[in-house]
Amino acid sequence: MSDPSYHSPADLPSPVGTPPGEHGVPSPRRRRLVLASVAMAGILVGASATIAILFATDRTGRAGNQYTVRVFLKKGITSEQQTAVESALSALPSAKRIEFRTREQALRELQEMYESQPQDKPITVDDMSESFTLTTSAGPFDCDAFIPVGQLPGVSEVNIAQLGGNGKPQALVKCVPSRR
């Protein structure tokens, strides 16, 4: 080369802290080690973020869901049976709020819900059932906890609805005993 300012790497002084002959160029082994360290750090950051998201949700990517469980009582239920149903619902760990609805309250709710729709046959208080309504928040819904409630004396039916973001039912949940 005719350029007097050009120096070959061998002619340059070694940078401070660099062994002579390396001139700041990492060896192939060191490059692989740095690349593997960066990849492991990326994996750890991704795994940590995933774990944080899973703990903040129900481990399937959805935030905890709300459910309404309505336990309809048979006509002629005794006060002891009614107390047993309420106690069973109160004992459930997922129970947030339990309300009792009389037949009159149930009729008013039904009439409000369908006030704009004509009815072929008027619905009366005698057509309604008393019920307990339980609101619960859970990730995956635990049907097994509610099956024994449906088998208590004085219970005619248990309906479970998953609530949407607007607080209205969006899906019905059907619980059947699991086979173990």
C-alpha positions in Angstrom: 0.0 0.0 0.0 1.3 3.4 -0.9 -0.7 5.3 1.6 1.7 6.3 4.4 -1.2 6.6 6.9 -2.2 3.0 6.5 -1.0 0.6 9.2 -1.6 -3.1 9.3 -3.2 -4.5 12.6 0.2 -5.9 13.5 1.7 -2.4 13.5 -0.9 -0.9 15.9 -0.3 -0.8 19.6 -2.4 -3.2 21.7 -5.3 -1.5 23.5 -5.0 -1.3 27.3 -6.0 -4.5 28.9 -5.9 -6.5 25.7 -3.3 -9.2 25.4 -0.9 -8.6 22.5 -2.0 -10.0 19.2 -5.8 -9.9 19.9 -6.4 -6.2 19.2 -10.0 -6.2 20.7 -11.3 -8.9 18.4 -13.0 -11.6 20.6 -12.2 -15.2 19.9 -14.8 -17.4 18.3 -15.2 -19.2 21.6 -15.8 -15.9 23.4 -18.3 -14.8 20.7 -20.3 -18.0 21.2 -20.3 -17.5 25.0 -21.6 -13.9 24.7 -24.2 -15.0 22.2 -25.4 -17.9 24.5 -25.5 -15.5 27.5 -27.6 -13.0 25.6 -30.0 -15.7 24.4 -30.3 -17.1 28.0 -31.1 -13.6 29.3 -33.8 -13.2 26.7 -35.3 -16.5 27.6 -35.3 -15.7 31.3 -37.0 -12.3 30.7 -39.6 -13.9 28.4 -40.3 -16.7 31.0 -40.6 -14.1 33.8 -43.1 -12.1 31.9 -45.1 -15.2 31.0 -45.2 -16.3 34.7 -46.3 -12.8 35.8 -49.1 -12.8 33.2 -50.3 -16.3 34.2 -50.5 -15.3 37.9 -52.5 -12.2 37.0 -55.0 -14.2 35.0 -56.5 -17.6 35.3 -53.6 -19.3 33.7 -55.3 -19.6 30.3 -54.9 -15.9 29.3 -58.3 -14.7 30.5 -58.8 -12.5 33.5 -60.8 -14.1 36.3 -64.4 -14.7 35.3 -67.6 -13.9 37.2 -70.3 -16.4 37.6 -73.9 -16.2 39.0 -75.2 -19.4 40.5 -78.9 -19.6 41.1 -80.2 -22.3 43.3 -84.0 -22.8 42.9 -85.9 -24.2 45.8 -88.8 -26.6 45.7 -92.2 -25.4 46.8 -92.9 -26.5 50.3 -89.2 -26.5 51.4 -88.8 -26.6 55.2 -86.9 -23.9 57.0 -84.3 -26.4 58.1 -83.7 -27.5 54.4 -83.5 -23.8 53.4 -81.0 -23.1 56.1 -78.9 -26.2 55.0 -78.8 -24.9 51.4 -77.8 -21.4 52.6 -75.1 -22.9 54.8 -73.7 -25.1 52.0 -73.5 -22.1 49.7 -71.8 -19.9 52.4 -69.2 -22.6 53.0 -68.0 -22.5 49.4 -64.6 -20.7 49.3 -65.5 -19.0 46.0 -68.7 -17.4 47.4 -68.6 -13.6 47.2 -72.2 -12.7 47.9 -75.3 -14.7 48.5 -78.8 -13.3 48.2 -82.2 -14.8 48.9 -85.0 -14.0 46.4 -88.7 -14.5 47.3 -91.1 -15.6 44.6 -92.5 -12.0 44.5 -89.0 -10.6 43.9 -88.4 -13.2 41.2 -91.7 -12.3 39.5 -90.8 -8.6 39.5 -87.4 -9.3 38.0 -88.9 -11.5 35.3 -91.5 -8.9 34.4 -88.8 -6.1 34.2 -86.7 -8.3 32.0 -89.5 -9.1 29.5 -91.6 -5.9 29.9 -91.4 -5.1 26.2 -92.4 -8.6 25.0 -96.0 -9.6 25.1 -96.8 -12.8 27.1 -99.3 -15.4 25.8 -100.2 -16.4 29.4 -99.7 -14.1 32.3 -97.0 -15.3 34.8 -98.0 -15.3 38.4 -96.3 -15.6 41.8 -97.4 -19.3 41.9 -95.3 -19.9 38.8 -92.1 -18.7 40.5 -89.7 -20.4 42.9 -87.7 -19.0 45.8 -84.0 -19.0 45.1 -80.6 -18.2 46.4 -78.2 -16.3 44.1 -74.5 -16.5 44.6 -72.0 -14.4 42.8 -68.5 -15.8 42.5 -65.2 -14.9 40.7 -63.0 -17.6 39.6 -60.6 -18.6 36.9 -61.7 -22.0 35.8 -65.1 -22.7 37.4 -65.2 -25.5 40.0 -68.4 -27.5 39.2 -67.5 -30.2 41.7 -68.2 -27.7 44.5 -71.8 -27.1 43.4 -72.9 -30.6 42.5 -73.6 -31.5 46.2 -75.7 -28.3 46.6 -77.9 -29.5 43.8 -78.4 -32.8 45.6 -79.6 -31.3 48.9 -83.2 -31.9 50.0 -85.4 -29.0 48.9 -83.3 -28.0 45.9 -85.1 -28.3 42.5 -82.4 -26.9 40.2 -79.0 -25.2 40.0 -78.3 -22.8 37.1 -74.9 -21.4 36.6 -74.2 -18.5 34.2 -70.9 -17.0 33.2 -71.2 -13.2 33.2 -69.9 -11.0 30.4 -68.2 -7.7 30.8 -71.5 -6.0 31.0 -72.6 -8.1 34.0 -75.2 -10.0 31.9 -75.1 -13.8 31.4 -73.1 -14.7 28.3 -72.9 -18.5 28.7 -74.6 -21.2 30.7 -72.4 -23.7 32.6 -73.5 -27.3 32.8 -72.1 -29.2 35.7 -72.1 -33.0 35.8 -70.5 -35.2 38.5 -67.0 -36.2 37.6 -66.1 -39.9 37.5 -63.2 -40.6 39.8 
